[in-house]
Amino acid sequence: MRNYLLLVLVSVVVLGAAACTAKQADQGQGAPEFRTTATIKDIMDSMVDPGSDVIWDSVETVVSAKGTEEKMPRTDEEWKNVRNHAVMLLEATNLLQMPGRHVAKPGEKADDPKVELAPEQIETLINQDRASWIKFAHGLHDATMESFKAIENKDVEGLLNSGDGIDKACENCHLKYWYPNEAKNLQQQETK
């Protein structure tokens, strides 16, 4: 009888420990804990701008004294470079959506305060309407996917045409958050 009670007691302790371990594992697999080190400005400067610039500059016609040059990706390596920048831009849209990411470092100023809002003002606008911020990030992602599809198909014309969508996605967001006064001026001019 004594061995039986000891066996039951040991079984209860083992099962209890296993249940606690399983519960801790489940809690650890919940929402990931992101460490937002870079600011939105950092992501724009290091990923969004260079990524979109490579896409925009990958197909162009250059006219000079030497004549006309049609620039486009031709080799597998050139296509890979444009693809890598498209992936960078696609993933930057996800990084921009992470909660807790600040617009800029404390004390950082707008590049052109006559045109742009201060970073604190931009962050307030984003925090007041996160749904719109997410929608703009998704818009940039969707526009970049059009470029990505063209790159995957090595479709030069599709790549050229998709650049406008990226530009429009960027501009729509900037008009809402970076320079909304410019958007108001444009609306007033359109109504005249």
Backbone as JSON, one array per atom type, in Angstrom:
{
  "sequence": "MRNYLLLVLVSVVVLGAAACTAKQADQGQGAPEFRTTATIKDIMDSMVDPGSDVIWDSVETVVSAKGTEEKMPRTDEEWKNVRNHAVMLLEATNLLQMPGRHVAKPGEKADDPKVELAPEQIETLINQDRASWIKFAHGLHDATMESFKAIENKDVEGLLNSGDGIDKACENCHLKYWYPNEAKNLQQQETK",
  "N": [[0.83, -1.19, 0.0], [1.91, 1.18, 0.81], [3.89, 1.55, -1.16], [2.23, 1.84, -3.33], [0.92, 4.32, -2.77], [3.14, 5.97, -2.79], [3.87, 5.71, -5.48], [1.6, 6.83, -6.71], [1.79, 9.47, -5.74], [4.26, 10.3, -6.84], [3.6, 10.12, -9.55], [1.62, 12.09, -9.74], [3.13, 14.39, -9.2], [4.94, 14.33, -11.36], [3.17, 14.52, -13.57], [2.02, 17.01, -12.98], [4.27, 18.69, -13.19], [4.84, 18.32, -15.89], [2.54, 19.42, -17.03], [2.8, 22.11, -16.27], [5.14, 22.78, -17.64], [4.29, 22.43, -20.29], [2.32, 24.41, -20.4], [3.89, 26.72, -20.06], [5.41, 26.54, -22.4], [3.4, 26.88, -24.33], [2.66, 29.52, -23.74], [5.0, 30.83, -24.42], [4.96, 30.58, -27.13], [3.13, 32.35, -28.02], [2.26, 35.64, -28.99], [5.02, 37.05, -30.63], [7.88, 38.6, -29.15], [8.87, 41.5, -30.21], [11.76, 43.42, -30.94], [12.04, 46.51, -31.42], [14.33, 48.25, -32.8], [15.26, 49.97, -34.86], [14.06, 53.06, -36.23], [11.11, 54.36, -37.9], [12.02, 56.22, -39.73], [14.68, 55.3, -40.02], [14.19, 52.83, -41.29], [13.0, 53.72, -43.63], [15.16, 55.17, -44.76], [17.16, 53.2, -44.99], [16.06, 50.95, -46.21], [13.5, 51.25, -47.62], [13.81, 53.53, -49.35], [16.33, 52.87, -50.8], [15.53, 50.37, -51.85], [13.25, 50.93, -53.45], [14.41, 52.77, -55.2], [16.25, 51.19, -56.69], [14.45, 49.54, -58.04], [12.98, 51.47, -59.52], [15.05, 52.59, -61.06], [15.9, 50.5, -62.59], [14.9, 50.07, -65.11], [15.15, 52.13, -67.76], [15.37, 54.86, -70.11], [18.14, 56.4, -71.35], [19.21, 59.37, -72.6], [21.86, 60.87, -74.18], [24.8, 62.77, -75.17], [26.21, 60.78, -76.32], [24.34, 59.17, -77.4], [21.35, 57.13, -77.4], [20.54, 55.1, -74.71], [19.22, 52.07, -73.69], [18.36, 51.05, -70.67], [18.15, 48.14, -68.73], [17.5, 45.17, -66.79], [19.53, 42.51, -67.76], [21.15, 40.27, -67.43], [21.25, 37.24, -65.42], [22.3, 37.89, -62.94], [21.86, 40.67, -62.77], [19.04, 40.69, -62.75], [18.69, 39.3, -60.37], [19.72, 41.13, -58.52], [17.83, 43.24, -58.69], [15.59, 41.82, -57.87], [16.34, 41.13, -55.22], [16.3, 43.66, -54.02], [13.61, 44.25, -54.3], [12.49, 42.32, -52.61], [13.57, 43.24, -50.23], [12.21, 45.7, -50.02], [9.55, 44.78, -49.9], [9.57, 43.38, -47.43], [10.23, 45.46, -45.75], [7.85, 46.81, -45.55], [6.45, 45.25, -43.77], [7.98, 45.55, -41.46], [7.52, 48.23, -40.94], [5.0, 48.17, -39.86], [5.14, 47.17, -37.31], [4.15, 47.2, -33.94], [4.91, 49.76, -31.57], [7.1, 50.92, -32.77], [8.98, 53.79, -33.22], [8.77, 56.97, -34.93], [11.06, 58.53, -35.31], [14.33, 59.11, -33.85], [14.59, 60.35, -30.47], [14.5, 63.87, -30.32], [15.26, 64.18, -32.95], [14.94, 65.97, -35.98], [12.71, 67.19, -38.57], [13.56, 66.71, -42.02], [13.07, 68.82, -43.77], [11.71, 71.29, -42.3], [9.97, 73.28, -43.17], [8.26, 72.12, -44.9], [7.72, 69.47, -44.1], [6.1, 67.72, -41.41], [6.99, 67.65, -37.9], [8.77, 64.88, -36.46], [7.47, 63.98, -34.08], [4.88, 64.9, -34.44], [4.11, 63.44, -36.69], [4.22, 60.86, -35.64], [2.16, 61.03, -33.77], [-0.05, 61.33, -35.49], [0.02, 58.83, -36.79], [-0.39, 57.08, -34.62], [-2.93, 57.84, -33.85], [-4.53, 56.83, -35.82], [-4.07, 53.96, -36.54], [-5.07, 52.01, -38.22], [-5.25, 53.2, -40.76], [-2.54, 53.66, -41.22], [-1.58, 51.04, -41.39], [-3.0, 50.24, -43.63], [-1.81, 51.88, -45.59], [0.8, 50.82, -45.55], [0.25, 48.23, -46.43], [-0.64, 48.91, -48.96], [1.75, 49.79, -50.18], [3.12, 47.39, -50.08], [1.5, 45.78, -51.76], [1.77, 47.17, -54.2], [4.48, 46.84, -54.63], [4.54, 44.11, -54.93], [3.58, 43.82, -57.49], [5.76, 44.69, -58.99], [7.55, 42.72, -58.14], [6.39, 40.38, -59.22], [6.72, 40.94, -61.94], [9.49, 40.95, -62.05], [10.06, 38.29, -61.34], [9.09, 37.08, -63.62], [10.78, 38.09, -65.44], [10.0, 40.32, -66.9], [10.38, 43.05, -68.56], [8.88, 45.31, -69.45], [6.64, 45.12, -67.76], [7.92, 45.52, -65.32], [8.83, 48.15, -65.62], [6.35, 49.51, -65.83], [5.22, 48.96, -63.35], [6.47, 50.53, -61.51], [5.22, 53.01, -61.16], [3.07, 52.46, -59.46], [4.33, 51.93, -57.01], [5.44, 54.44, -56.53], [3.1, 55.98, -56.28], [1.92, 54.76, -54.02], [3.8, 55.42, -52.04], [3.7, 58.23, -52.13], [0.99, 58.76, -51.44], [0.93, 57.99, -48.74], [2.86, 59.74, -47.67], [1.63, 62.2, -48.13], [-0.39, 62.1, -46.28], [0.88, 61.8, -43.77], [3.54, 62.94, -43.65], [3.67, 65.41, -45.05], [1.01, 66.8, -44.76], [-0.11, 69.31, -45.09], [0.59, 70.04, -47.63], [-1.02, 68.31, -49.08], [-3.51, 69.41, -48.5], [-3.23, 71.87, -49.8], [-3.04, 70.98, -52.45], [-5.61, 69.88, -52.78], [-7.17, 72.19, -52.54], [-6.33, 73.58, -54.83], [-7.3, 71.91, -56.79], [-10.04, 72.22, -56.53], [-10.51, 74.72, -57.46]],
  "CA": [[0.0, 0.0, 0.0], [2.82, 2.32, 0.9], [4.49, 1.7, -2.49], [1.17, 2.34, -4.2], [0.76, 5.75, -2.47], [4.35, 6.65, -3.29], [3.76, 5.72, -6.94], [0.58, 7.82, -7.06], [2.34, 10.78, -5.44], [5.29, 10.59, -7.86], [2.88, 10.32, -10.81], [0.96, 13.41, -9.68], [4.18, 15.41, -9.31], [5.45, 14.3, -12.74], [2.13, 15.07, -14.44], [1.92, 18.45, -12.69], [5.44, 19.36, -13.77], [4.67, 18.29, -17.35], [1.49, 20.38, -17.38], [3.37, 23.46, -16.13], [6.08, 22.97, -18.75], [3.5, 22.59, -21.53], [1.67, 25.72, -20.35], [4.92, 27.72, -20.31], [5.77, 26.46, -23.82], [2.32, 27.52, -25.08], [2.74, 30.97, -23.54], [6.17, 31.31, -25.15], [4.69, 30.56, -28.56], [2.12, 33.36, -28.31], [2.76, 36.77, -29.78], [6.47, 37.22, -30.48], [8.33, 39.85, -28.56], [9.74, 42.19, -31.15], [12.66, 44.43, -30.4], [12.06, 47.54, -32.45], [15.52, 49.06, -32.63], [15.26, 51.0, -35.89], [12.89, 53.93, -36.33], [10.5, 54.39, -39.24], [12.96, 56.97, -40.57], [15.79, 54.39, -40.33], [13.73, 51.85, -42.28], [12.83, 54.45, -44.89], [16.47, 55.51, -45.31], [18.03, 52.05, -45.26], [15.41, 49.88, -46.95], [12.45, 51.67, -48.55], [14.39, 54.37, -50.41], [17.2, 52.14, -51.72], [14.79, 49.3, -52.55], [12.43, 51.5, -54.52], [15.3, 53.38, -56.2], [16.76, 50.16, -57.59], [13.35, 49.13, -58.92], [12.69, 52.56, -60.46], [16.18, 52.84, -61.96], [16.3, 49.28, -63.29], [14.49, 50.18, -66.51], [15.06, 53.54, -68.14], [16.0, 55.28, -71.35], [19.08, 57.49, -71.08], [19.6, 60.07, -73.82], [23.02, 61.74, -73.93], [25.55, 63.1, -76.37], [26.68, 59.51, -76.89], [23.21, 58.5, -78.03], [20.28, 56.63, -76.54], [20.85, 53.81, -74.09], [18.09, 51.43, -73.03], [18.84, 50.35, -69.49], [17.24, 47.13, -68.2], [18.24, 43.98, -66.36], [19.73, 41.58, -68.88], [21.77, 39.03, -66.95], [20.64, 36.67, -64.22], [22.81, 38.63, -61.79], [21.13, 41.95, -62.72], [17.68, 40.39, -62.31], [18.78, 38.93, -58.95], [19.9, 42.37, -57.76], [16.53, 43.93, -58.63], [14.73, 40.97, -57.04], [16.74, 41.29, -53.81], [15.81, 44.96, -53.56], [12.15, 44.15, -54.19], [12.24, 41.58, -51.37], [13.88, 44.18, -49.14], [11.1, 46.66, -49.93], [8.38, 44.05, -49.42], [9.7, 43.1, -46.0], [10.23, 46.74, -45.03], [6.46, 47.18, -45.26], [6.08, 44.53, -42.55], [8.69, 46.18, -40.35], [6.87, 49.51, -40.65], [3.74, 47.93, -39.15], [5.36, 46.62, -35.97], [3.76, 48.1, -32.86], [5.97, 50.27, -30.71], [8.19, 51.53, -33.52], [8.89, 55.25, -33.25], [9.03, 57.58, -36.23], [12.45, 58.99, -35.34], [14.99, 59.13, -32.55], [14.25, 61.56, -29.7], [15.23, 65.08, -30.68], [15.52, 64.25, -34.39], [14.1, 66.98, -36.62], [12.3, 66.96, -39.96], [14.58, 67.1, -43.0], [12.7, 70.16, -44.24], [10.6, 71.69, -41.42], [9.03, 74.18, -43.86], [7.35, 71.29, -45.67], [7.38, 68.25, -43.36], [5.77, 67.79, -39.99], [8.0, 67.14, -36.99], [8.56, 63.45, -36.2], [6.48, 63.76, -33.01], [3.55, 65.12, -35.03], [3.86, 62.29, -37.56], [3.94, 59.71, -34.78], [0.83, 61.23, -33.22], [-1.02, 61.01, -36.55], [0.03, 57.38, -37.0], [-0.99, 56.44, -33.45], [-4.36, 58.17, -33.8], [-5.26, 56.06, -36.83], [-3.19, 52.85, -36.93], [-5.68, 51.27, -39.33], [-4.82, 53.84, -42.01], [-1.1, 53.41, -41.37], [-1.45, 49.65, -41.86], [-3.52, 50.23, -45.0], [-0.77, 52.45, -46.46], [1.89, 49.84, -45.63], [-0.25, 47.17, -47.31], [-0.66, 49.45, -50.32], [3.12, 49.73, -50.7], [3.42, 45.97, -50.29], [0.77, 45.33, -52.96], [2.39, 47.79, -55.37], [5.79, 46.21, -54.82], [4.3, 42.75, -55.43], [3.46, 43.9, -58.95], [7.14, 44.7, -59.47], [8.13, 41.41, -57.85], [5.88, 39.44, -60.22], [7.38, 41.25, -63.21], [10.88, 40.5, -61.9], [10.05, 36.82, -61.4], [8.83, 36.7, -65.02], [11.76, 38.82, -66.26], [9.15, 41.13, -67.76], [10.93, 44.4, -68.5], [7.79, 46.29, -69.56], [5.88, 45.05, -66.52], [8.73, 46.14, -64.28], [8.77, 49.59, -65.86], [5.01, 50.0, -65.54], [4.88, 48.77, -61.93], [7.12, 51.57, -60.69], [4.26, 54.07, -60.84], [2.29, 52.03, -58.31], [5.16, 52.14, -55.82], [5.52, 55.89, -56.33], [1.79, 56.44, -55.8], [1.76, 54.27, -52.65], [4.66, 56.24, -51.18], [3.19, 59.6, -52.1], [-0.27, 58.8, -50.68], [1.28, 57.94, -47.32], [3.57, 60.98, -47.32], [0.67, 63.29, -48.1], [-1.18, 62.0, -45.04], [1.66, 61.86, -42.54], [4.75, 63.76, -43.67], [3.35, 66.79, -45.44], [-0.45, 66.9, -44.99], [-0.46, 70.67, -45.54], [0.74, 69.99, -49.09], [-2.23, 67.64, -49.57], [-4.59, 70.4, -48.42], [-2.99, 72.84, -50.89], [-3.39, 70.32, -53.71], [-7.07, 69.78, -52.83], [-7.7, 73.53, -52.8], [-6.06, 73.92, -56.22], [-8.18, 71.1, -57.64], [-11.41, 72.7, -56.44], [-10.6, 76.05, -58.1]],
  "C": [[0.87, 1.25, 0.0], [3.47, 2.59, -0.45], [3.47, 2.27, -3.48], [0.97, 3.84, -3.99], [1.97, 6.55, -2.97], [4.31, 6.75, -4.81], [2.73, 6.75, -7.41], [1.12, 9.23, -6.85], [3.38, 11.2, -6.48], [4.61, 10.87, -9.2], [2.22, 11.68, -10.86], [1.99, 14.52, -9.86], [4.7, 15.48, -10.74], [4.42, 14.9, -13.7], [1.96, 16.58, -14.22], [3.06, 19.23, -13.3], [5.31, 19.41, -15.29], [3.62, 19.3, -17.8], [2.01, 21.81, -17.3], [4.33, 23.77, -17.28], [5.34, 23.19, -20.05], [2.83, 23.96, -21.56], [2.68, 26.83, -20.63], [5.32, 27.72, -21.78], [4.7, 27.13, -24.68], [2.38, 29.03, -24.95], [3.91, 31.55, -24.31], [5.94, 31.36, -26.64], [3.6, 31.55, -28.95], [2.73, 34.45, -29.19], [4.26, 36.95, -29.56], [6.8, 38.57, -29.85], [9.33, 40.49, -29.51], [10.61, 43.19, -30.42], [12.85, 45.48, -31.48], [13.21, 48.51, -32.18], [15.52, 50.24, -33.6], [13.97, 51.81, -35.83], [12.29, 53.79, -37.73], [11.42, 55.12, -40.21], [14.15, 56.08, -40.96], [15.39, 53.39, -41.42], [13.52, 52.5, -43.64], [14.2, 54.69, -45.55], [17.29, 54.29, -45.74], [17.39, 50.96, -46.11], [14.42, 50.37, -48.01], [13.04, 52.5, -49.68], [15.31, 53.6, -51.34], [16.48, 51.04, -52.5], [13.99, 49.85, -53.71], [13.3, 52.14, -55.6], [15.85, 52.35, -57.19], [15.66, 49.7, -58.55], [13.09, 50.21, -59.97], [13.8, 52.74, -61.49], [16.57, 51.63, -62.79], [15.92, 49.3, -64.77], [14.34, 51.66, -66.83], [15.73, 53.75, -69.49], [16.85, 56.5, -71.04], [19.51, 58.08, -72.42], [20.74, 61.02, -73.46], [23.7, 62.05, -75.26], [26.05, 61.83, -77.07], [25.56, 58.75, -77.61], [22.18, 58.06, -77.01], [20.66, 55.25, -76.03], [19.6, 53.3, -73.38], [18.65, 50.61, -71.88], [17.75, 49.41, -68.99], [18.06, 45.97, -67.69], [18.33, 43.0, -67.53], [20.26, 40.23, -68.39], [21.01, 38.51, -65.72], [21.07, 37.45, -62.97], [22.11, 39.99, -61.66], [19.69, 41.74, -62.25], [17.67, 40.03, -60.81], [18.93, 40.18, -58.08], [18.58, 43.12, -57.61], [15.57, 43.14, -57.74], [15.05, 41.14, -55.56], [16.24, 42.61, -53.24], [14.29, 44.98, -53.44], [11.77, 43.4, -52.91], [12.49, 42.48, -50.18], [12.74, 45.17, -48.94], [9.84, 45.98, -49.43], [8.45, 43.84, -47.91], [9.77, 44.38, -45.17], [8.8, 47.15, -44.68], [5.96, 46.45, -44.01], [6.74, 45.16, -41.33], [8.04, 47.5, -39.96], [5.62, 49.34, -39.81], [3.92, 47.47, -37.71], [4.97, 47.63, -34.9], [4.97, 48.53, -32.04], [7.12, 50.92, -31.45], [7.97, 53.04, -33.58], [9.24, 55.78, -34.64], [10.5, 57.97, -36.36], [13.03, 58.91, -33.93], [14.58, 60.39, -31.8], [15.13, 62.73, -30.1], [15.53, 65.22, -32.16], [14.5, 65.18, -35.03], [13.71, 66.54, -38.03], [13.42, 67.4, -40.89], [14.32, 68.5, -43.52], [11.48, 70.64, -43.44], [9.59, 72.64, -42.07], [7.95, 73.37, -44.59], [6.83, 70.11, -44.83], [6.96, 68.56, -41.94], [6.96, 67.28, -39.17], [7.73, 65.66, -36.74], [7.52, 63.16, -35.12], [5.06, 63.93, -33.54], [3.16, 63.94, -35.93], [3.47, 61.08, -36.72], [2.56, 59.81, -34.16], [-0.24, 60.88, -34.25], [-1.12, 59.5, -36.78], [-0.7, 56.68, -35.84], [-2.49, 56.71, -33.33], [-5.18, 57.33, -34.78], [-4.35, 54.96, -37.38], [-3.75, 52.09, -38.13], [-5.27, 51.88, -40.67], [-3.35, 53.6, -42.28], [-0.87, 52.01, -41.93], [-1.92, 49.55, -43.3], [-2.48, 50.81, -45.98], [0.4, 51.48, -46.62], [1.49, 48.68, -46.54], [-0.29, 47.64, -48.76], [0.72, 49.43, -50.96], [3.51, 48.28, -50.96], [2.77, 45.47, -51.58], [1.39, 45.9, -54.24], [3.73, 47.13, -55.67], [5.63, 44.78, -55.32], [4.13, 42.74, -56.95], [4.86, 43.93, -59.58], [7.78, 43.32, -59.3], [7.68, 40.37, -58.88], [6.55, 39.67, -61.57], [8.84, 40.77, -63.17], [10.95, 38.99, -62.03], [9.87, 36.33, -62.83], [9.83, 37.33, -65.99], [11.06, 39.63, -67.35], [9.57, 42.6, -67.63], [9.82, 45.46, -68.54], [6.93, 46.3, -68.3], [6.61, 45.7, -65.37], [8.7, 47.65, -64.41], [7.42, 50.16, -65.44], [4.65, 49.91, -64.06], [5.47, 49.85, -61.04], [6.18, 52.7, -60.3], [3.42, 53.73, -59.61], [3.04, 52.22, -57.0], [5.24, 53.63, -55.5], [4.21, 56.43, -55.75], [1.56, 56.01, -54.35], [2.58, 55.1, -51.67], [4.08, 57.64, -51.03], [1.9, 59.72, -51.3], [0.0, 58.81, -49.18], [1.95, 59.24, -46.88], [2.61, 62.16, -47.24], [-0.19, 63.26, -46.84], [-0.35, 62.28, -43.8], [2.84, 62.84, -42.57], [4.46, 65.21, -44.03], [1.87, 66.92, -45.78], [-0.88, 68.29, -45.43], [-0.35, 70.77, -47.06], [-0.5, 69.34, -49.71], [-3.4, 68.61, -49.56], [-4.45, 71.43, -49.54], [-3.38, 72.25, -52.24], [-4.91, 70.21, -53.87], [-7.7, 71.13, -53.14], [-7.49, 73.94, -54.26], [-6.99, 73.16, -57.16], [-9.61, 71.59, -57.63], [-11.6, 74.07, -57.11], [-10.95, 75.92, -59.55]]
}
